[in-house]
């Protein structure tokens, strides 16, 4: 027997059940293949990964460089830099008209750090949150990590892929302790109105639960401005990030807004889980709230709007069913059932024949996942025009393959 094989087999049986229960991103296999094709000299168009194509804005980079030059490389307080929490508080006042005490804001290592704190605080083993299916997969995986679970609620175009008070009433169980919703949502780009947030809040609080809202894509909305749940529910927990609107993906920085009485427990968790968010990133993020930097973000928002307005009708014209027009984020969630086959094979076909990468619905849940794909319009307009040409050509070969 090969000793290496034997040792590997024994090691795998010793890994935790929780690690084996957490599903991988299916798109990562496609991304690895896309990178192989690219390394082999093929011109691959990437519409699979939810990362803005814009580099971090120059004022933020300059602020980060200044932080390094000034030696701001040590731990900060677990809750984050006081001046950054104050800047975020001012941002809520300016953008949403709500006053949030800086003491209620915790700076975290990315939006994932905020989710880690919220799940650890609010959900015991054996309990669960209600979540929309389809939805961002890491949300349910974080619950599995703490021996809790997600109660996935199938949602379709008829409810704009969002939870409703009626669905909360229908799916709430004895071990339900809250709900996590996203507005704008990934992968569908739908936005909850102020009235919808209020109604959800009332439905969940009436059952003694907590409402947690992922607002990571706030700022990236088109034709509307998204309402924060904090406008209608002062006790809600809000997850946010510097990755999307602020364009700081690799800096790994986010924040959590929590009720005041939850902050001491959250701070204790932060001290133990990660000590503090990256210090240089925090100092750099101070530049995000300067008027000149906001102008850059708004120009980028306009560019994303133009991309959506090009790609949405183009895909519909090619036969993709996109029943709900996305109002935010930078995704199109498209029904491919008209073309036949399953979503993963569909994605593989376009990658191998047209060198075009996009994401199968399997990554976002279970409800009708085999008939959906997600396109991320994180490339510029000329590149998207090339992508549409490749899709049109690839559909012809796909139909031949299915016939």
C-alpha positions in Angstrom: 0.0 0.0 0.0 1.2 3.5 -0.8 1.9 5.2 2.6 1.0 8.6 1.2 -2.4 7.3 0.1 -3.0 5.6 3.4 -2.1 8.7 5.4 -4.3 10.9 3.3 -7.3 8.5 3.7 -6.8 8.5 7.5 -6.5 12.2 7.7 -9.7 12.9 5.8 -11.7 10.8 8.2 -10.4 13.0 11.0 -11.7 16.3 9.5 -14.7 17.9 11.2 -18.3 17.2 10.0 -18.9 20.9 9.8 -16.0 21.4 7.3 -17.2 18.6 5.1 -20.8 19.8 5.2 -19.9 23.3 3.8 -20.2 23.2 0.1 -17.5 24.6 -2.2 -18.2 27.3 -4.7 -19.0 25.5 -7.9 -17.8 28.6 -9.8 -14.3 28.1 -8.4 -13.8 25.0 -10.6 -15.0 27.0 -13.6 -12.6 29.9 -12.6 -9.7 27.5 -12.3 -10.5 26.2 -15.8 -10.9 29.7 -17.1 -7.4 30.6 -15.7 -6.0 27.5 -17.4 -7.4 28.5 -20.7 -6.2 32.1 -20.2 -2.7 30.8 -19.4 -2.8 28.8 -22.6 -3.3 32.0 -24.5 -7.1 32.2 -24.9 -8.9 35.5 -24.4 -11.3 34.7 -21.5 -14.0 37.1 -20.6 -14.7 36.9 -16.8 -18.4 37.5 -15.9 -18.3 35.1 -13.0 -16.7 36.7 -10.0 -18.5 39.4 -8.0 -15.6 41.8 -7.8 -15.6 45.3 -9.4 -13.1 45.8 -12.2 -12.2 49.2 -10.9 -9.0 49.5 -8.9 -9.2 51.1 -5.5 -9.6 54.9 -5.8 -6.5 56.9 -5.7 -7.3 58.9 -2.5 -7.7 55.7 -0.6 -4.4 54.3 -1.9 -2.7 57.6 -0.9 -4.3 57.4 2.6 -3.1 53.8 2.9 0.5 54.7 1.9 0.5 57.6 4.3 -0.6 55.2 7.1 2.3 52.9 6.3 4.7 55.9 6.2 3.4 57.1 9.6 3.8 53.7 11.2 0.1 52.9 11.6 0.7 49.2 11.5 -0.2 48.1 15.0 -3.4 46.6 16.4 -6.4 48.9 16.8 -9.1 48.6 19.3 -11.4 45.6 18.6 -14.2 47.8 17.7 -12.0 49.7 15.2 -10.6 53.2 14.9 -12.8 55.7 16.6 -12.4 58.2 13.8 -13.5 55.6 11.2 -16.6 54.7 13.3 -17.4 58.4 13.5 -17.0 58.8 9.8 -19.4 55.9 9.1 -21.9 57.4 11.6 -21.7 60.7 9.6 -22.3 58.8 6.4 -25.5 57.3 7.8 -26.7 60.8 8.8 -25.8 62.2 5.4 -27.1 59.4 3.2 -30.0 58.0 5.1 -31.0 60.8 7.6 -30.5 58.5 10.6 -28.4 59.1 13.6 -26.2 56.1 14.6 -24.1 56.4 17.7 -20.5 55.5 16.7 -20.4 53.2 19.7 -22.9 50.9 17.9 -20.5 50.4 14.9 -17.9 47.7 14.9 -15.2 47.6 12.2 -14.6 44.1 10.9 -12.3 42.2 8.6 -14.6 42.4 5.5 -18.3 41.9 5.5 -17.6 38.3 6.4 -16.2 39.4 9.7 -19.5 41.2 10.4 -21.4 38.1 9.5 -19.2 36.0 11.8 -19.9 38.3 14.7 -23.7 38.4 14.0 -24.1 34.6 13.7 -21.9 34.0 16.8 -23.9 36.4 18.9 -27.5 35.5 17.8 -27.7 31.9 16.8 -27.2 28.9 19.1 -26.5 25.3 17.8 -29.7 23.7 16.5 -31.3 27.1 15.8 -31.7 28.8 12.4 -32.3 31.9 10.4 -34.7 32.2 7.6 -33.0 33.1 4.3 -34.1 33.5 0.7 -33.2 30.8 -1.8 -31.5 31.9 -4.1 -29.1 33.9 -2.0 -25.4 34.4 -1.2 -24.1 30.9 -0.2 -21.6 32.0 2.5 -24.4 33.2 4.7 -25.7 29.7 5.3 -22.2 28.3 5.5 -21.4 30.6 8.4 -24.4 29.2 10.3 -23.2 25.7 9.7 -19.8 26.7 11.0 -21.4 27.5 14.4 -23.5 24.3 14.4 -26.7 26.2 13.4 -28.4 26.2 10.1 -30.3 28.2 7.5 -34.0 27.6 6.8 -33.9 28.2 3.1 -37.2 29.7 1.8 -37.8 29.2 -2.0 -38.5 32.5 -3.6 -39.2 33.4 -7.2 -39.9 36.4 -9.4 -43.4 36.7 -8.0 -41.9 38.1 -4.8 -38.8 39.6 -6.5 -36.7 36.8 -4.9 -37.1 38.3 -1.4 -38.6 37.2 1.9 -42.0 38.6 2.7 -44.0 38.8 5.9 -46.3 36.1 4.5 -43.3 33.8 3.8 -41.9 34.5 7.3 -45.3 33.4 8.8 -45.4 30.3 6.6 -41.8 29.1 7.3 -41.2 30.2 10.9 -40.6 27.3 13.2 -40.0 26.7 16.9 -36.2 26.9 16.4 -36.3 30.0 14.2 -34.5 32.9 15.9 -34.4 35.4 13.1 -34.0 36.2 9.4 -31.2 37.4 7.2 -32.2 39.4 4.1 -30.1 41.2 1.5 -30.9 44.5 -0.2 -29.6 44.8 -2.9 -29.5 41.0 -3.2 -26.9 38.7 -4.6 -27.5 37.1 -7.2 -30.7 38.8 -8.2 -30.0 42.6 -7.6 -33.4 43.2 -6.1 -34.0 45.9 -3.5 -36.3 46.0 -0.5 -38.2 49.3 -0.2 -38.6 51.1 3.1 -42.1 49.8 3.5 -41.0 46.2 2.8 -38.3 46.5 5.3 -40.7 47.8 7.9 -43.2 45.0 7.3 -40.4 42.3 7.5 -39.2 43.9 10.7 -42.6 43.8 12.3 -43.2 40.2 11.2 -39.9 39.0 12.7 -40.0 41.0 15.9 -43.6 39.9 16.5 -42.2 36.4 16.8 -39.3 37.4 19.1 -36.7 37.2 16.4 -33.8 39.3 15.1 -33.7 40.9 11.7 -30.2 41.0 10.1 -29.9 42.9 6.8 -27.0 42.6 4.4 -26.5 46.1 2.9 -23.2 45.3 1.3 -24.3 46.5 -2.1 -25.7 49.8 -0.9 -24.6 52.6 -3.1 -24.7 50.4 -6.2 -28.3 51.1 -7.1 -29.7 52.4 -10.3 -32.6 54.8 -10.6 -33.3 54.5 -6.9 -31.5 54.9 -3.6 -31.8 51.9 -1.3 -33.3 52.5 2.1 -31.4 51.2 5.1 -33.3 49.1 7.6 -32.1 51.4 10.3 -34.6 54.0 8.9 -37.4 51.8 10.2 -35.8 49.4 12.8 -33.3 50.7 15.3 -32.8 47.2 16.7 -31.8 45.6 13.4 -28.3 44.3 12.8 -26.7 45.6 9.6 -23.8 44.1 7.7 -21.8 46.3 5.3 -18.5 46.3 3.6 -16.0 48.5 1.9 -15.6 46.0 -0.9 -18.3 46.9 -3.4 -19.4 50.6 -3.6 -16.1 51.7 -2.0 -14.0 49.3 -4.2 -11.7 48.0 -1.5 -12.1 44.3 -2.0 -8.5 43.2 -1.2 -8.2 45.5 1.8 -10.7 43.2 3.7 -12.7 45.7 5.6 -16.4 45.9 6.7 -18.6 46.9 9.5 -21.5 45.8 11.7 -24.2 48.1 13.2 -25.8 46.6 16.2 -28.2 47.6 19.0 -26.3 49.3 21.8 -26.9 46.6 24.3 -25.3 44.0 22.0 -22.0 45.9 21.6 -20.2 44.6 24.7 -20.8 41.0 23.7 -19.8 41.7 20.1 -16.7 43.4 21.2 -15.7 40.4 23.3 -16.3 38.1 20.3 -14.2 40.4 18.1 -11.3 40.4 20.6 -11.2 36.6 20.6 -12.0 35.9 16.9 -9.7 38.3 15.1 -8.4 41.0 17.6 -9.0 43.8 15.2 -9.6 44.6 11.5 -6.4 45.5 9.5 -5.1 48.8 10.8 -3.7 50.1 7.5 -7.0 49.4 5.8 -8.9 51.3 8.4 -6.7 54.4 8.0 -7.1 54.2 4.2 -10.9 53.9 4.5 -11.1 57.3 6.2 -10.6 58.7 2.7 -13.7 57.0 1.4 -15.9 59.7 3.0 -14.2 62.7 1.4 -16.4 64.5 -1.2 -13.9 64.0 -3.9 -13.7 60.3 -3.3 -17.5 60.0 -3.2 -17.5 61.7 -6.6 -15.3 58.8 -7.9 -17.7 56.2 -6.5 -20.7 58.0 -8.1 -19.0 58.0 -11.5 -18.4 54.3 -11.1 -22.0 53.7 -10.1 -23.0 55.5 -13.3 -20.7 53.2 -15.3 -22.4 50.1 -13.7 -25.8 51.5 -14.6 -24.8 51.9 -18.2 -23.5 48.3 -18.2 -26.8 47.0 -16.8 -28.8 49.0 -19.3 -26.8 47.4 -22.1 -26.5 43.8 -20.9 -30.1 43.3 -19.6 -31.9 44.0 -22.9 -29.2 42.2 -24.9 -29.6 39.0 -22.9 -33.4 39.2 -23.1 -33.2 39.6 -26.8 -31.1 36.4 -27.0 -33.8 34.5 -25.2 -32.8 34.6 -21.5 -35.7 35.1 -19.1 -34.8 37.8 -16.6 -38.3 38.3 -15.1 -37.3 41.0 -12.6 -35.2 44.0 -13.5 -32.4 44.3 -11.0 -32.2 47.7 -9.2 -28.8 47.2 -7.6 -25.5 45.3 -7.2 -23.9 44.2 -10.5 -25.6 40.9 -11.4 -28.2 39.5 -13.8 -29.9 36.3 -12.7 -31.1 34.6 -15.8 -33.4 31.7 -16.5 -32.0 29.4 -19.2 -34.8 26.8 -19.2 -35.7 27.9 -22.7 -32.4 26.5 -24.0 -32.5 23.1 -22.3 -29.9 21.3 -20.2 -28.6 22.2 -16.8 -26.9 25.4 -15.7 -23.5 23.9 -14.8 -23.2 22.1 -18.2 -24.4 25.4 -19.8 -21.6 27.3 -18.1 -19.0 24.7 -19.0 -20.1 24.8 -22.7 -19.6 28.6 -23.0 -16.3 28.4 -21.2 -14.9 25.7 -23.4 -16.3 26.9 -26.7 -16.5 30.7 -26.3 -14.0 31.4 -23.5 -16.7 33.2 -21.5 -17.1 32.5 -17.8 -20.3 33.0 -15.8 -21.8 31.4 -12.7 -24.2 28.5 -12.4 -27.3 28.9 -10.1 -26.0 25.9 -8.0 -23.8 28.4 -6.1 -26.8 30.3 -4.8 -29.1 27.6 -3.3 -31.4 24.8 -4.4 -34.6 26.3 -5.7 -34.7 25.9 -9.5 -30.9 26.3 -9.3 -30.4 24.1 -12.4 -32.2 26.5 -14.6 -30.4 29.8 -13.6 -27.1 31.4 -14.3 -25.6 34.7 -13.0 -23.8 37.2 -15.1 -21.7 39.8 -13.3 -21.4 43.0 -15.3 -18.0 43.8 -13.9 -16.3 44.4 -17.2 -16.4 47.6 -19.3 -18.9 48.1 -22.1 -16.7 47.1 -25.0 -15.9 43.8 -23.2 -19.6 43.3 -22.5 -20.3 43.8 -26.2 -17.8 41.1 -27.0 -19.4 38.8 -24.4 -22.9 39.3 -26.0 -21.4 38.3 -29.4 -19.9 35.2 -27.9 -23.2 34.3 -26.2 -25.1 34.6 -29.4 -22.6 32.3 -31.1 -22.5 29.9 -28.2 -26.2 29.5 -28.1 -26.2 28.3 -31.7 -23.7 25.5 -30.8 -25.6 24.8 -27.6 -28.8 24.2 -29.5 -27.0 21.8 -31.8 -25.6 20.0 -28.8 -29.1 19.7 -27.2 -30.8 18.6 -30.4 
